[in-house]
């Protein structure tokens, strides 16, 4: 059995609960249990994306959107399929530049970049131009920063691509404050390259219809954030400074 087929089988099981004989809504229940295990979340966070999977090294995950009503978290979407790093989630604190892993932890969702002038969202965004870059050169003073215009960095990601990957591209604020040299850069929530989910170098990847649903729902006053990692790690009650 190929790795790709195995990943799909594992994801379907996680999404539907069929592997463990659970009900189809089990992913939502798991996301709520994960949040309850991380009760130290800042009170200012009222909207949260929980991204998790069951298997270390697996490049597919489930994303569940939650909103806090009063003192209680509630699911607001059906579980969504998400791609993550090609080598899965890094252990807490272990993410490094070029390791093809997604970071584990709690992070704010930051700047949104969009190709289009008009987007159905309340989130402030920058309309992307050919001059927009994200620096991934660890030796640059602008490492893991957004730059518009010229740069002396030896490597960077263009934020305006020929494909749709970054049509909606939202910064996951990992290693942003402070920025630590070599600990990873350009971690985004962005679109899949294709009409099916693909993995990434460390980002969280969604289908366009799912991303548009989330952008329409997000409210900047609710401090949208993302909690991500393997189910086992998140259920241990992960602590984060973000």
N, C-alpha and C positions, 0 to 999 in steps of 0.2 A: 504494500500500500504506500503511495507517495505521500510526502509531507503535506502537499497541498490538499489532498483528499482527506487526510487525517485531521488537518486543521479545520476544514469545513464541518466534518462530523462532530468534532469537539465543540465548535461554535454552536451548531444547531442544538446540541445537547444542552449547552449552557443557556441558550435563549429560551428553549421550550421546556427544559427540565426533563426531557425524555431519557437522558442517560441515567438519572437517578430515580426515574419513575415519578417525577414531581409534576405539579400542575403547570400549565403554560405561563402563569403569572409569576413563577418562582424568581425570575431575574429581578423583578420589581421588589419583591419581598427581600431578596438578598441585598439589594441596594439600600433599602431602609435599615436593615440590620447592620450593614457596614457603617452607615451614618450614625446609628445609635452607639456603635462601638467607638466612634470618634466624636464623642459628645463635647470635646473641648474646642469644636469649631468656633471661630469668632462669631459673636452674635450679629455682626453687621452682614454676614453672608446669608442671603435669603433665597438665592438660586444656586443650585449645585448640580454639576454633571458628575456622575459616578461612573468611572470606566474601569472595568475589571475583567479578568478571566481566571480560569481554574488552573492552567498549566504553565509552569515556568518555561519560557522560550517560545510559547505560542504567539503568533503574530496577529491573531484575531482577538477581539474583545467585545464586550457588551457595554453600551452606553445607556444609562437611564437618567433622565432629567428629573430633578426634585425641586420643590418649592416649599419654603417654610411658611406655614399659616399659623399665626400665633406662636406657640411653642412646639408645633408638630410638623414634621416633614411629611410631604405627600408626593407621590409620583404624578407627573403631569404629561408624560408621554409613554407610549409603548416602548419596550426595549429596542434600541437601534444597534445594528451591526457596525462595528468600528474596526479599522485597521490600526495597528500600532507598529512599533519597531520590528524590523525583520527578525530580531533575536529576542523579542518579547520585552518584558519590563525588567529594568535594572533593579537590583536590590536597593533599599533605601540608602541614599548617599553615595551610591556606586556609579551613577551615570557619568560617562566620560565622552569627550569629543570623538566621533567616528566609530563608536562601538555598536551602532545599529540597534540600540535599545532605547525604550522610552523611559523617562524618569518616573520614579515612584514618589508620591507625596500629594500634598494639598497646595494648589497654586491658583492665584487669581488669573482671570481671563482678561488680557490687556488690549492693546491697540488692535483694531480691526482694519484690514486693508481690503478694498473691493475694486474690481475692474470697472464696474458700472457707476454712473453718476447718481442714480436713484436706486436705493435698496430698501426693502420693506423691513426696517429695523429701527429701534430706538437707540441703538448703540452708535455713538459717534464713530465715523470711519474716515479714512483717508482714501481718496480715489487714486489708485496706483498709476504710476507713470514709469516710463523706461528708465528713469533716473533713480528709482527706489531700490535699495539693497539692504540685505541683512548680513552683517559681517560674521564670518565663521573662522577667521584666521586668529588662532589663540594668541599670537604674538602682536596683534594689532591693538592699539589703545581703544579702538572701537569694537573690540570683541563682544559678540552677542548684543550688538546695538543696531538700530535702524539708522541708515544714512541715505539722504537724498543728494545725489550729485557725485562728485569725484571722491575717491578714497585711496589711501596708500596701502590698504590691506591687500595681501597677496591672494586671498580667496574670499568670496562672498556669494550669497544667493541672490539672484535677481527676483524681485517680487512680482514682476510682470512677465509672465511666461507665454509661450505660444499655445499651450494647453490650458485647461480649466482648473488645474490643481489649486492655484492660488486666487481663483476668482473671488472666493471668500476665504480670507486667511486671517485668523485671529491668534494673537500671540498668547501662548501659555507662559506665564511669567516664572519660568524655571531659570535659575542662575542669572537673575536680573538685578537683584539687590541684596547683597553685593554680587558683582560678576566675578567669578573665580576662574582664572586661566585654565583652559583645558577641561573644564567640567561639563561642557556641552553647550550648544548654541542652536538658535533657529528652531525652537520647539513650538510648533504651531498646531492649531485646530484648523484643518483645511479639507478641501475636496479630494475625493478619489480621482485618479487619473482616468479611470474608465467608468463604465456603467455598473461595474461590480467593485467590491471593496478590494483595495490593494494595501500591502504593508508599506512601511516608510523607513526612513533613517532614524526615526525617534518621535515623529509627530503622531497626532491622533487624526485619523482620516475618516471622513463620512461621505455618504452619497449626497448629491446636491439637494434632493428633496428633504432630507433629514436636516441638513445644515440650514436650509431656508426656514424650516419650521422652528429651529432653535433660535435663529436670529430674530424672527418675528416675536418670539416669546420673551427674549432677554430684556431686562430692564436694568440700566446702569445703576439705578438707585438701590438695587437688590444685590449689588456686588457679585455678579456671576463669577463662579469659581469652578475648579475641576479637582476632583479627588480621584487618583488613579494608581493602579497597582494590581498585583494578583490578589484574589479573594482571600487567601490565607494571610498575606501580609496586612491587608486592610482590616481584616477581622481581628487582628491582634491589637487594634487600637493605635494606629500610627499617629505619631506626633509630628507636627510641622510648624515651622516658623512663619510660613506664608499666610 
